[in-house]
Amino acid sequence: MVRICFPMNALPLSPLQAGMFFESEAGACGEYLQQLVVCQRGEGFDDARVRTCWSGIAARVQALRGEVVAGANGAPGMEFREAMEPIIERQAADSLEGFLAADRARGLPRFPLWRVSLVQTVDEAALVWTFHHILLDGRSHARIFEAFWRGYDGGEDGL
């Protein structure tokens, strides 16, 4: 019998997550980076509202506070921090496409495995949520992004 030991605030990775982790460690991180983009013409996004909304969501969504760690036997697991301050960056770019390519190439730190960039080009403003697929599946990230927009628009986020 193999016993896998993790702290109380951690869980072992699923086989799919473990595969993503090992491939990312081998240099294929970009394969698992997701970028959700919302553009608007003219004026940019309100930094304070963006930060407030993402801070609230990070406080309620445990997965967003996850960090991949090694368990006692070396098997990877996801440890969840009690709190975190989201990374919100303001960027100027010549083109959104150029920014997105550079953002993907930059990758993500070990923690947090996501960030939000407020990008301003000559023609438009964009909010870019970049995250590692190891954190969220398609249903989860869609629900979180919808909750962000409900909160940003002044309503309850529904999480």
DSSP file (Angstrom, degrees, kcal/mol; ACC not computed):
  #  RESIDUE AA STRUCTURE BP1 BP2  ACC     N-H-->O    O-->H-N    N-H-->O    O-->H-N    TCO  KAPPA ALPHA  PHI   PSI    X-CA   Y-CA   Z-CA
    1    1 A M              0   0    0      0, 0.0     2,-0.5     0, 0.0     0, 0.0   0.000 360.0 360.0 360.0 131.9    0.0    0.0    0.0
    2    2 A V        -     0   0    0      2,-0.0     2,-0.6     0, 0.0     0, 0.0  -0.836 360.0-157.0 -97.4 129.2    1.3    3.4   -1.0
    3    3 A R        -     0   0    0     -2,-0.5     2,-0.6     2,-0.0    70,-0.0  -0.930   2.9-162.7-110.4 124.2    0.6    6.2    1.5
    4    4 A I        -     0   0    0     -2,-0.6     2,-0.5    68,-0.1    -2,-0.0  -0.923   9.4-161.6-107.9 121.2    0.6    9.8    0.2
    5    5 A C        +     0   0    0     -2,-0.6    67,-2.1    70,-0.0    68,-0.3  -0.892  16.7 163.0-111.0 128.8    0.9   12.4    2.9
    6    6 A F        -     0   0    0     -2,-0.5     4,-0.1    65,-0.2    65,-0.1  -0.931  43.8 -91.7-132.8 157.4   -0.1   16.0    2.4
    7    7 A P    >   -     0   0    0      0, 0.0     3,-1.6     0, 0.0    -1,-0.1  -0.194  48.1 -99.3 -60.4 165.0   -0.8   18.8    4.9
    8    8 A M  T 3  S+     0   0    0      1,-0.3    -2,-0.0    71,-0.0     0, 0.0   0.772 123.5  53.7 -60.2 -27.7   -4.4   19.3    5.9
    9    9 A N  T 3  S+     0   0    0      2,-0.0    71,-2.9    71,-0.0     2,-0.3   0.025 101.7  77.3 -97.5  28.2   -4.8   22.2    3.4
   10   10 A A  E <   -A   79   0A   0     -3,-1.6    69,-0.2    69,-0.2    -4,-0.1  -0.947  55.0-163.9-137.7 156.4   -3.6   20.1    0.4
   11   11 A L  E     -A   78   0A   0     67,-2.2    67,-3.4    -2,-0.3     2,-0.1  -0.968  31.5-103.4-134.5 149.6   -4.8   17.5   -1.9
   12   12 A P  E     -A   77   0A   0      0, 0.0    65,-0.3     0, 0.0     2,-0.1  -0.412  45.0-105.4 -67.2 152.6   -3.0   15.1   -4.3
   13   13 A L        -     0   0    0     63,-1.6   121,-0.0     1,-0.1    55,-0.0  -0.484  31.8-113.3 -74.0 148.5   -3.2   16.1   -8.0
   14   14 A S     >  -     0   0    0     -2,-0.1     4,-2.9     1,-0.1     5,-0.2  -0.366  36.4-101.9 -69.5 163.0   -5.5   14.1  -10.2
   15   15 A P  H  > S+     0   0    0      0, 0.0     4,-2.2     0, 0.0     5,-0.1   0.891 125.3  50.3 -56.2 -38.7   -3.7   12.1  -12.9
   16   16 A L  H  > S+     0   0    0      2,-0.2     4,-2.2     1,-0.2     5,-0.2   0.926 112.0  46.6 -65.2 -44.3   -4.6   14.7  -15.5
   17   17 A Q  H  > S+     0   0    0      1,-0.2     4,-2.7     2,-0.2    -1,-0.2   0.907 110.8  52.6 -63.7 -41.2   -3.3   17.5  -13.3
   18   18 A A  H  X S+     0   0    0     -4,-2.9     4,-2.7     1,-0.2     5,-0.2   0.908 108.7  50.6 -61.8 -41.1   -0.1   15.6  -12.5
   19   19 A G  H  X S+     0   0    0     -4,-2.2     4,-2.5    -5,-0.2     5,-0.2   0.923 110.8  48.2 -61.7 -44.4    0.5   15.1  -16.3
   20   20 A M  H  X S+     0   0    0     -4,-2.2     4,-2.5     2,-0.2    -2,-0.2   0.909 112.1  50.6 -61.4 -41.4    0.0   18.9  -16.9
   21   21 A F  H  X S+     0   0    0     -4,-2.7     4,-2.5     2,-0.2    -2,-0.2   0.949 111.8  45.6 -61.9 -50.0    2.4   19.6  -14.0
   22   22 A F  H  X S+     0   0    0     -4,-2.7     4,-1.3     1,-0.2    -2,-0.2   0.899 114.7  47.8 -64.5 -40.4    5.2   17.3  -15.2
   23   23 A E  H  <>S+     0   0    0     -4,-2.5     5,-2.4    -5,-0.2    -1,-0.2   0.896 111.8  50.6 -66.4 -38.6    4.9   18.5  -18.8
   24   24 A S  I ><>S+     0   0    0     -4,-2.5     3,-1.7     4,-0.2     5,-0.6   0.903 108.0  52.6 -64.5 -40.3    4.9   22.1  -17.6
   25   25 A E  I 3<5S+     0   0    0     -4,-2.5    -1,-0.2     1,-0.3    -2,-0.2   0.806 105.1  56.8 -63.5 -28.5    8.0   21.4  -15.5
   26   26 A A  I 3<5S-     0   0    0     -4,-1.3    -1,-0.3    -5,-0.2    -2,-0.2   0.369 133.1 -89.0 -86.0   5.4    9.6   20.0  -18.7
   27   27 A G  I < 5S+     0   0    0     -3,-1.7     3,-0.3    -5,-0.1    -3,-0.2   0.525 100.0 109.7 105.9   6.6    9.1   23.3  -20.5
   28   28 A A  I > < +     0   0    0     -5,-2.4     3,-1.3     1,-0.2     4,-0.5  -0.016  32.9 125.2-103.2  30.2    5.6   22.9  -22.0
   29   29 A C  G > < +     0   0    0     -5,-0.6     3,-2.0     1,-0.3     4,-0.3   0.876  66.5  62.3 -57.0 -40.5    3.9   25.4  -19.7
   30   30 A G  G >  S+     0   0    0     -3,-0.3     3,-0.8     1,-0.3    -1,-0.3   0.766  92.0  66.3 -58.9 -26.1    2.5   27.4  -22.6
   31   31 A E  G <  S+     0   0    0     -3,-1.3    -1,-0.3     1,-0.2    -2,-0.2   0.767 108.4  38.6 -65.0 -24.3    0.5   24.4  -23.7
   32   32 A Y  G <  S+     0   0    0     -3,-2.0   101,-3.0    -4,-0.5     2,-0.4   0.284  88.1 111.8-113.5   8.9   -1.6   24.7  -20.6
   33   33 A L  E <   -C  132   0B   0     -3,-0.8     2,-0.4    -4,-0.3    99,-0.2  -0.700  49.7-159.9 -83.7 134.5   -1.9   28.4  -20.3
   34   34 A Q  E     -C  131   0B   0     97,-3.2    97,-2.1    -2,-0.4     2,-0.4  -0.893   4.5-165.7-110.8 143.7   -5.4   29.8  -20.8
   35   35 A Q  E     -C  130   0B   0     -2,-0.4     2,-0.5    95,-0.2    95,-0.2  -0.971   3.1-168.8-131.7 118.2   -6.1   33.4  -21.7
   36   36 A L  E     -C  129   0B   0     93,-2.4    93,-2.8    -2,-0.4     2,-0.4  -0.928  16.1-167.4-104.2 129.7   -9.6   34.9  -21.5
   37   37 A V  E     -C  128   0B   0     -2,-0.5     2,-0.4    91,-0.2    91,-0.2  -0.956  17.3-176.9-126.9 132.7   -9.8   38.3  -23.2
   38   38 A V  E     -C  127   0B   0     89,-2.1    89,-2.7    -2,-0.4     2,-0.3  -0.997  15.1-165.8-126.3 126.8  -12.5   41.0  -23.1
   39   39 A C  E     -C  126   0B   0     -2,-0.4     2,-0.3    87,-0.2    87,-0.2  -0.809   9.4-180.0-111.9 151.2  -12.0   44.1  -25.2
   40   40 A Q  E     -C  125   0B   0     85,-2.6    85,-3.2    -2,-0.3     2,-0.1  -0.989  30.1-111.5-145.2 147.6  -13.6   47.5  -25.2
   41   41 A R  E    S-C  124   0B   0     -2,-0.3     2,-0.3    83,-0.2    83,-0.2  -0.458  78.1 -12.3 -74.7 146.3  -13.1   50.6  -27.3
   42   42 A G  S    S+     0   0    0     81,-1.3    -2,-0.1    -2,-0.1     0, 0.0  -0.467 110.1  50.2  76.9-128.0  -11.6   53.7  -25.8
   43   43 A E  S    S-     0   0    0     -2,-0.3    82,-0.3     1,-0.1    -3,-0.0  -0.037  77.0-125.1 -53.8 148.4  -11.4   54.0  -22.0
   44   44 A G        -     0   0    0      1,-0.2     2,-0.2    80,-0.1    -1,-0.1  -0.006  35.2 -74.0 -81.8-168.9   -9.8   51.3  -20.0
   45   45 A F        -     0   0    0     81,-0.1     2,-0.8     1,-0.1    -1,-0.2  -0.541  48.9 -99.8 -88.4 154.7  -11.1   49.3  -17.1
   46   46 A D     >  -     0   0    0     -2,-0.2     4,-2.6     1,-0.2     5,-0.2  -0.668  30.3-155.8 -78.1 109.5  -11.4   50.7  -13.6
   47   47 A D  H  > S+     0   0    0     -2,-0.8     4,-2.7     1,-0.2     5,-0.2   0.895  90.2  50.2 -54.9 -45.9   -8.3   49.4  -11.8
   48   48 A A  H  > S+     0   0    0      1,-0.2     4,-2.5     2,-0.2    -1,-0.2   0.908 112.2  46.2 -64.9 -42.6   -9.8   49.6   -8.3
   49   49 A R  H  > S+     0   0    0      2,-0.2     4,-2.5     1,-0.2    -1,-0.2   0.903 112.5  51.1 -66.0 -40.4  -13.0   47.8   -9.3
   50   50 A V  H  X S+     0   0    0     -4,-2.6     4,-2.6     2,-0.2     5,-0.3   0.951 113.0  45.4 -60.3 -49.2  -11.0   45.1  -11.1
   51   51 A R  H  X S+     0   0    0     -4,-2.7     4,-2.5    -5,-0.2     5,-0.2   0.914 112.9  50.3 -62.1 -44.2   -8.8   44.5   -8.0
   52   52 A T  H  X S+     0   0    0     -4,-2.5     4,-2.1    -5,-0.2    -1,-0.2   0.927 112.9  46.1 -60.8 -46.0  -11.8   44.5   -5.6
   53   53 A C  H  X S+     0   0    0     -4,-2.5     4,-2.2     1,-0.2    -2,-0.2   0.941 115.3  44.7 -64.4 -48.1  -13.7   42.0   -7.7
   54   54 A W  H  X S+     0   0    0     -4,-2.6     4,-2.7    -5,-0.2    -1,-0.2   0.864 111.3  54.2 -67.5 -34.3  -10.7   39.6   -8.2
   55   55 A S  H  X S+     0   0    0     -4,-2.5     4,-1.7    -5,-0.3    -1,-0.2   0.925 110.2  47.3 -63.0 -43.3   -9.7   39.9   -4.5
   56   56 A G  H  X S+     0   0    0     -4,-2.1     4,-1.1    -5,-0.2    -2,-0.2   0.901 113.2  47.5 -64.1 -41.4  -13.2   38.8   -3.5
   57   57 A I  H >X S+     0   0    0     -4,-2.2     4,-2.4     1,-0.2     3,-0.5   0.918 110.2  51.9 -67.4 -42.9  -13.3   35.9   -5.9
   58   58 A A  H 3< S+     0   0    0     -4,-2.7    -1,-0.2     1,-0.2    -2,-0.2   0.843 107.0  54.8 -61.7 -32.3   -9.8   34.7   -4.8
   59   59 A A  H 3< S+     0   0    0     -4,-1.7    -1,-0.2    -5,-0.2    -2,-0.2   0.817 117.4  35.2 -69.4 -29.5  -11.0   34.8   -1.2
   60   60 A R  H << S+     0   0    0     -4,-1.1     2,-0.8    -3,-0.5    -2,-0.2   0.695 105.7  69.9 -99.0 -21.5  -14.0   32.5   -2.1
   61   61 A V    ><  -     0   0    0     -4,-2.4     3,-1.1     1,-0.2     4,-0.4  -0.841  60.8-167.1-105.3 103.1  -12.5   30.2   -4.7
   62   62 A Q  G >  S+     0   0    0     -2,-0.8     3,-1.9     1,-0.3    19,-0.2   0.848  82.7  64.3 -57.0 -38.8  -10.0   27.9   -3.1
   63   63 A A  G >  S+     0   0    0      1,-0.3     3,-1.6     2,-0.2    -1,-0.3   0.833  95.0  59.8 -57.8 -33.1   -8.6   26.7   -6.4
   64   64 A L  G <  S+     0   0    0     -3,-1.1    -1,-0.3     1,-0.3    49,-0.2   0.665 103.3  52.3 -71.2 -14.4   -7.3   30.2   -7.2
   65   65 A R  G <  S+     0   0    0     -3,-1.9    16,-2.4    -4,-0.4    -1,-0.3   0.164  88.2 124.0-102.0  16.3   -5.2   30.1   -4.0
   66   66 A G  E <   -B   80   0A   0     -3,-1.6    47,-0.5    14,-0.2     2,-0.4  -0.521  37.2-175.4 -85.0 145.6   -3.6   26.8   -5.1
   67   67 A E  E     -B   79   0A   0     12,-2.3    12,-3.1    -2,-0.2     2,-0.4  -0.999  28.7-120.1-136.2 133.7    0.1   26.1   -5.4
   68   68 A V  E     +B   78   0A   0     42,-0.5     2,-0.3    -2,-0.4    10,-0.2  -0.626  43.1 168.6 -77.1 127.2    1.6   22.9   -6.6
   69   69 A V  E     -B   77   0A   0      8,-2.8     8,-3.1    -2,-0.4     2,-0.4  -0.865  36.9-104.4-132.4 164.8    3.9   21.3   -3.9
   70   70 A A  E     -B   76   0A   0     -2,-0.3     5,-0.1     6,-0.2     8,-0.0  -0.796  33.8-137.7 -92.3 133.6    5.6   18.0   -3.4
   71   71 A G    >   -     0   0    0      4,-3.2     3,-1.9    -2,-0.4   -65,-0.2  -0.135  39.8 -82.7 -76.2-178.4    4.1   15.7   -0.8
   72   72 A A  T 3  S+     0   0    0    -67,-2.1   -66,-0.1     1,-0.3    -1,-0.1   0.806 133.5  42.7 -59.0 -31.3    6.1   13.7    1.7
   73   73 A N  T 3  S-     0   0    0    -68,-0.3    -1,-0.3     2,-0.1   -69,-0.0   0.283 123.7-101.0 -99.6  11.3    6.8   11.0   -0.9
   74   74 A G  S <  S+     0   0    0     -3,-1.9    -2,-0.1     1,-0.3   -70,-0.0   0.321  77.7 137.4  90.5  -8.5    7.6   13.5   -3.7
   75   75 A A        -     0   0    0     -5,-0.1    -4,-3.2     1,-0.1    -1,-0.3  -0.502  59.8-109.6 -70.4 138.8    4.2   13.1   -5.4
   76   76 A P  E     + B   0  70A   0      0, 0.0   -63,-1.6     0, 0.0     2,-0.3  -0.412  43.9 170.8 -72.5 145.7    2.8   16.5   -6.5
   77   77 A G  E     -AB  12  69A   0     -8,-3.1    -8,-2.8   -65,-0.3     2,-0.6  -0.895  35.2-108.6-142.4 172.6   -0.2   18.0   -4.7
   78   78 A M  E     -AB  11  68A   0    -67,-3.4   -67,-2.2    -2,-0.3     2,-0.4  -0.938  29.2-165.8-110.8 116.4   -2.1   21.2   -4.6
   79   79 A E  E     -AB  10  67A   0    -12,-3.1   -12,-2.3    -2,-0.6     2,-0.5  -0.843  11.7-143.2-100.9 139.1   -1.7   23.2   -1.4
   80   80 A F  E     - B   0  66A   0    -71,-2.9   -14,-0.2    -2,-0.4     2,-0.1  -0.892   6.9-143.5-110.2 124.0   -4.2   26.0   -0.7
   81   81 A R        -     0   0    0    -16,-2.4     3,-0.1    -2,-0.5   -16,-0.1  -0.473  16.6-128.1 -79.1 153.7   -3.2   29.2    0.9
   82   82 A E  S    S-     0   0    0      1,-0.2     2,-0.3    -2,-0.1    -1,-0.1   0.866  86.1  -0.1 -69.1 -37.1   -5.5   30.9    3.3
   83   83 A A        +     0   0    0    -18,-0.1     2,-0.3     2,-0.0    -1,-0.2  -0.967  61.9 177.9-149.9 160.7   -5.3   34.3    1.5
   84   84 A M        -     0   0    0     -2,-0.3   -26,-0.1   -29,-0.1   -19,-0.0  -0.977  27.7-127.5-160.1 156.4   -3.6   35.9   -1.4
   85   85 A E        -     0   0    0     -2,-0.3   -30,-0.1   -27,-0.0    -2,-0.0  -0.956  37.8-123.1-106.3 121.8   -3.5   39.2   -3.2
   86   86 A P        -     0   0    0      0, 0.0     2,-0.8     0, 0.0    29,-0.1  -0.260  20.0-114.4 -65.6 152.2   -4.2   38.8   -6.9
   87   87 A I        +     0   0    0     27,-0.4    29,-2.7     2,-0.0     2,-0.5  -0.798  38.4 176.6 -87.0 114.0   -1.7   40.0   -9.5
   88   88 A I  E     -d  116   0B   0     -2,-0.8     2,-0.4    27,-0.2    29,-0.2  -0.981   6.6-175.0-120.3 117.2   -3.2   42.9  -11.4
   89   89 A E  E     -d  117   0B   0     27,-2.8    29,-3.7    -2,-0.5     2,-0.5  -0.905  19.4-146.3-117.5 140.4   -0.9   44.5  -14.0
   90   90 A R  E     +d  118   0B   0     -2,-0.4     2,-0.3    27,-0.2    29,-0.2  -0.920  27.9 179.5-102.4 129.0   -1.5   47.5  -16.2
   91   91 A Q  E     -d  119   0B   0     27,-3.0    29,-2.4    -2,-0.5     2,-0.4  -0.961  23.8-148.6-131.6 144.8    0.3   47.2  -19.5
   92   92 A A  E     +d  120   0B   0     -2,-0.3     2,-0.3    27,-0.2    29,-0.2  -0.919  26.9 177.0-106.5 141.2    0.7   49.3  -22.7
   93   93 A A        -     0   0    0     27,-2.2    29,-0.3    -2,-0.4     3,-0.1  -0.992  40.2-135.6-145.1 150.5    1.0   47.5  -26.0
   94   94 A D  S    S+     0   0    0     -2,-0.3    28,-0.4     1,-0.3     2,-0.3   0.884  97.1   4.7 -69.1 -39.1    1.3   48.2  -29.7
   95   95 A S     >  -     0   0    0      1,-0.1     4,-1.9    26,-0.1    -1,-0.3  -0.994  63.9-130.6-145.2 150.5   -1.1   45.4  -30.4
   96   96 A L  H  > S+     0   0    0     -2,-0.3     4,-2.9     2,-0.2     5,-0.2   0.904 110.1  55.1 -65.9 -41.0   -3.3   43.0  -28.4
   97   97 A E  H  > S+     0   0    0      1,-0.2     4,-2.1     2,-0.2    -1,-0.2   0.907 108.2  48.9 -59.9 -42.2   -2.0   40.1  -30.4
   98   98 A G  H  > S+     0   0    0      2,-0.2     4,-2.2     1,-0.2    -1,-0.2   0.903 111.5  49.4 -63.7 -41.4    1.6   41.0  -29.6
   99   99 A F  H  X S+     0   0    0     -4,-1.9     4,-2.9     2,-0.2    -2,-0.2   0.939 109.6  51.3 -62.6 -46.1    0.8   41.3  -25.9
  100  100 A L  H  X S+     0   0    0     -4,-2.9     4,-2.2     1,-0.2    -2,-0.2   0.896 110.7  48.3 -60.6 -40.8   -1.0   37.9  -25.8
  101  101 A A  H  X S+     0   0    0     -4,-2.1     4,-2.3     2,-0.2    -1,-0.2   0.925 114.3  45.7 -64.6 -44.0    2.0   36.2  -27.4
  102  102 A A  H  X S+     0   0    0     -4,-2.2     4,-1.9     1,-0.2    -2,-0.2   0.880 111.1  53.8 -66.1 -37.2    4.4   37.8  -25.0
  103  103 A D  H  X S+     0   0    0     -4,-2.9     4,-1.0     2,-0.2    -1,-0.2   0.911 110.6  45.9 -62.9 -44.1    2.2   37.0  -22.1
  104  104 A R  H >< S+     0   0    0     -4,-2.2     3,-0.6     1,-0.2    -2,-0.2   0.919 111.8  51.3 -64.6 -43.8    2.1   33.3  -23.0
  105  105 A A  H 3< S+     0   0    0     -4,-2.3    -1,-0.2     1,-0.2    -2,-0.2   0.831 104.4  58.9 -64.1 -31.6    5.8   33.2  -23.6
  106  106 A R  H 3< S-     0   0    0     -4,-1.9    -1,-0.2    -5,-0.2    -2,-0.2   0.811  92.2-167.0 -67.5 -30.7    6.4   34.8  -20.1
  107  107 A G    <<  -     0   0    0     -4,-1.0    -1,-0.1    -3,-0.6    -2,-0.1  -0.249  23.1 -70.5  73.3-165.6    4.6   31.9  -18.4
  108  108 A L        -     0   0    0     -4,-0.1     5,-0.1     1,-0.0    23,-0.0  -0.914  37.9-114.4-127.7 152.8    3.4   32.0  -14.8
  109  109 A P        -     0   0    0      0, 0.0    -1,-0.0     0, 0.0    -2,-0.0  -0.221  40.7 -99.3 -73.5 175.4    5.2   31.9  -11.5
  110  110 A R  S    S+     0   0    0      1,-0.3   -42,-0.5   -43,-0.1     3,-0.2   0.827 105.5  57.6 -65.3 -31.8    4.7   28.9   -9.1
  111  111 A F  S    S+     0   0    0      1,-0.3    -1,-0.3   -44,-0.1     2,-0.1  -0.960 105.6  19.9-153.0 136.6    2.2   31.0   -7.2
  112  112 A P        -     0   0    0      0, 0.0    -1,-0.3     0, 0.0   -45,-0.1   0.713  69.9-155.0 -76.8 159.3   -0.2   32.3   -8.0
  113  113 A L  S    S+     0   0    0    -47,-0.5    19,-2.2   -49,-0.2     2,-0.3  -0.068  74.6  48.3 -89.1  34.7   -0.9   30.3  -11.1
  114  114 A W  E     - E   0 131B   0     17,-0.2   -27,-0.4   -50,-0.1     2,-0.3  -0.977  57.2-179.2-162.8 160.1   -2.9   33.2  -12.6
  115  115 A R  E     - E   0 130B   0     15,-2.4    15,-2.5    -2,-0.3     2,-0.4  -0.973  20.9-132.3-156.5 163.0   -2.8   36.9  -13.2
  116  116 A V  E     -dE  88 129B   0    -29,-2.7   -27,-2.8    -2,-0.3     2,-0.5  -0.988  19.0-164.8-122.0 130.3   -5.0   39.7  -14.7
  117  117 A S  E     -dE  89 128B   0     11,-2.8    11,-2.9    -2,-0.4     2,-0.7  -0.958  11.6-153.8-116.6 133.0   -3.5   42.2  -17.2
  118  118 A L  E     -dE  90 127B   0    -29,-3.7   -27,-3.0    -2,-0.5     2,-0.4  -0.916  25.1-166.7-103.2 107.5   -5.2   45.5  -18.1
  119  119 A V  E     -dE  91 126B   0      7,-3.0     7,-2.8    -2,-0.7     2,-0.5  -0.808  11.6-165.8-106.5 132.6   -3.9   46.2  -21.5
  120  120 A Q  E     +dE  92 125B   0    -29,-2.4   -27,-2.2    -2,-0.4     5,-0.2  -0.972  11.0 173.0-118.6 122.1   -4.2   49.5  -23.4
  121  121 A T        -     0   0    0      3,-3.1   -27,-0.1    -2,-0.5   -26,-0.1  -0.550  51.4 -92.7-107.9-178.1   -3.5   49.7  -27.1
  122  122 A V  S    S+     0   0    0    -28,-0.4   -80,-0.1   -29,-0.3   -28,-0.1   0.891 123.4  29.0 -62.1 -38.9   -4.0   52.8  -29.3
  123  123 A D  S    S+     0   0    0      1,-0.1   -81,-1.3   -82,-0.1     2,-0.3   0.732 124.1  12.2 -97.1 -26.0   -7.5   51.6  -30.3
  124  124 A E  E     -C   41   0B   0    -83,-0.2    -3,-3.1   -85,-0.0     2,-0.4  -0.945  55.7-126.5-151.6 165.3   -8.8   49.5  -27.4
  125  125 A A  E     -CE  40 120B   0    -85,-3.2   -85,-2.6    -2,-0.3     2,-0.4  -0.901  28.3-168.3-112.7 147.4   -8.5   48.4  -23.8
  126  126 A A  E     -CE  39 119B   0     -7,-2.8    -7,-3.0    -2,-0.4     2,-0.5  -0.995  19.3-148.9-138.0 143.9   -8.5   44.7  -22.9
  127  127 A L  E     -CE  38 118B   0    -89,-2.7   -89,-2.1    -2,-0.4     2,-0.5  -0.968  22.2-168.7-106.7 123.7   -8.8   42.7  -19.7
  128  128 A V  E     -CE  37 117B   0    -11,-2.9   -11,-2.8    -2,-0.5     2,-0.7  -0.962   9.9-165.1-119.8 118.4   -6.7   39.5  -20.0
  129  129 A W  E     -CE  36 116B   0    -93,-2.8   -93,-2.4    -2,-0.5     2,-0.5  -0.914  12.2-172.4-102.4 112.8   -7.1   36.7  -17.4
  130  130 A T  E     +CE  35 115B   0    -15,-2.5   -15,-2.4    -2,-0.7     2,-0.3  -0.914  14.9 156.3-107.8 127.6   -4.2   34.3  -17.8
  131  131 A F  E     -CE  34 114B   0    -97,-2.1   -97,-3.2    -2,-0.5     2,-0.4  -0.983  43.4-104.8-149.0 158.6   -4.2   31.1  -15.8
  132  132 A H  E >>  -C   33   0B   0    -19,-2.2     3,-2.0    -2,-0.3     4,-0.7  -0.692  25.7-133.3 -85.6 135.5   -2.8   27.6  -15.8
  133  133 A H  T 34 S+     0   0    0   -101,-3.0    -1,-0.1    -2,-0.4  -100,-0.1   0.686  99.8  77.5 -62.6 -18.1   -5.3   24.9  -16.8
  134  134 A I  T 34 S+     0   0    0      1,-0.2    -1,-0.3  -102,-0.2     3,-0.1   0.770  96.2  48.7 -61.9 -24.6   -4.1   22.8  -13.8
  135  135 A L  T <4 S+     0   0    0     -3,-2.0     2,-0.3     1,-0.2    -1,-0.2   0.888 119.2  18.3 -80.8 -41.8   -6.3   25.1  -11.6
  136  136 A L     <  -     0   0    0     -4,-0.7    -1,-0.2   -72,-0.0     2,-0.1  -0.965  59.7-142.2-140.7 144.0   -9.6   25.2  -13.5
  137  137 A D     >  -     0   0    0     -2,-0.3     4,-2.5    -3,-0.1     5,-0.3  -0.398  47.2 -88.0 -92.7-179.1  -11.5   23.2  -16.1
  138  138 A G  H  > S+     0   0    0      1,-0.2     4,-1.5     2,-0.2     5,-0.2   0.865 126.1  46.9 -61.0 -40.3  -13.7   24.8  -18.7
  139  139 A R  H  > S+     0   0    0      2,-0.2     4,-2.0     1,-0.2    -1,-0.2   0.913 113.4  49.1 -67.6 -42.0  -16.9   25.0  -16.6
  140  140 A S  H  > S+     0   0    0      1,-0.2     4,-2.5     2,-0.2     5,-0.2   0.940 111.2  46.4 -65.5 -48.7  -15.1   26.4  -13.6
  141  141 A H  H  X S+     0   0    0     -4,-2.5     4,-2.4     1,-0.2    -1,-0.2   0.869 111.9  52.2 -67.6 -32.7  -13.2   29.2  -15.4
  142  142 A A  H  X S+     0   0    0     -4,-1.5     4,-2.3    -5,-0.3    -1,-0.2   0.920 111.0  47.5 -65.4 -42.0  -16.4   30.2  -17.3
  143  143 A R  H  X S+     0   0    0     -4,-2.0     4,-2.2     2,-0.2    -2,-0.2   0.907 113.4  47.7 -65.7 -41.2  -18.3   30.5  -14.0
  144  144 A I  H  X S+     0   0    0     -4,-2.5     4,-2.4     2,-0.2    -2,-0.2   0.915 111.9  49.5 -65.9 -43.1  -15.6   32.5  -12.3
  145  145 A F  H  X S+     0   0    0     -4,-2.4     4,-2.1     2,-0.2    -2,-0.2   0.900 111.0  49.7 -64.7 -40.2  -15.3   34.9  -15.2
  146  146 A E  H  X S+     0   0    0     -4,-2.3     4,-2.3     2,-0.2    -1,-0.2   0.912 110.0  51.5 -62.1 -42.0  -19.0   35.4  -15.3
  147  147 A A  H  X S+     0   0    0     -4,-2.2     4,-2.3     1,-0.2    -2,-0.2   0.895 106.8  54.2 -63.0 -39.7  -19.0   36.1  -11.5
  148  148 A F  H  X S+     0   0    0     -4,-2.4     4,-2.9     1,-0.2    -1,-0.2   0.947 109.8  46.7 -58.1 -47.8  -16.2   38.6  -12.0
  149  149 A W  H  X S+     0   0    0     -4,-2.1     4,-2.2     1,-0.2     6,-0.2   0.867 109.5  53.0 -67.2 -35.9  -18.3   40.5  -14.6
  150  150 A R  H  <>S+     0   0    0     -4,-2.3     5,-2.5     2,-0.2    -1,-0.2   0.938 114.3  43.2 -62.0 -44.2  -21.4   40.5  -12.5
  151  151 A G  H ><5S+     0   0    0     -4,-2.3     3,-1.5     3,-0.2    -2,-0.2   0.898 112.1  52.8 -66.6 -41.0  -19.4   42.0   -9.6
  152  152 A Y  H 3<5S+     0   0    0     -4,-2.9    -1,-0.2     1,-0.3    -2,-0.2   0.867 105.6  55.2 -63.5 -36.3  -17.6   44.5  -11.9
  153  153 A D  T 3<5S-     0   0    0     -4,-2.2    -1,-0.3    -5,-0.2    -2,-0.2   0.412 127.9 -98.5 -79.0   3.4  -21.0   45.7  -13.2
  154  154 A G  T < 5S+     0   0    0     -3,-1.5    -3,-0.2     1,-0.3    -2,-0.1   0.505  87.6 107.6  98.1   4.6  -22.1   46.4   -9.6
  155  155 A G  S   <S-     0   0    0     -5,-2.5    -1,-0.3    -6,-0.2     2,-0.2  -0.394  80.3 -74.1-103.1-176.1  -24.1   43.3   -8.8
  156  156 A E        -     0   0    0     -2,-0.1    -1,-0.1     1,-0.1    -3,-0.1  -0.584  36.5-138.1 -75.0 141.0  -23.5   40.2   -6.7
  157  157 A D        -     0   0    0     -2,-0.2    -7,-0.2    -7,-0.1    -1,-0.1   0.743  25.4-136.8 -79.0 -19.8  -21.0   37.9   -8.2
  158  158 A G              0   0    0      1,-0.1    -1,-0.1    -8,-0.1   -11,-0.1   0.552 360.0 360.0  82.8   6.6  -23.1   34.8   -7.3
  159  159 A L              0   0    0    -12,-0.1    -1,-0.1   -15,-0.1   -15,-0.0   0.485 360.0 360.0 -83.8 360.0  -20.2   32.6   -6.1
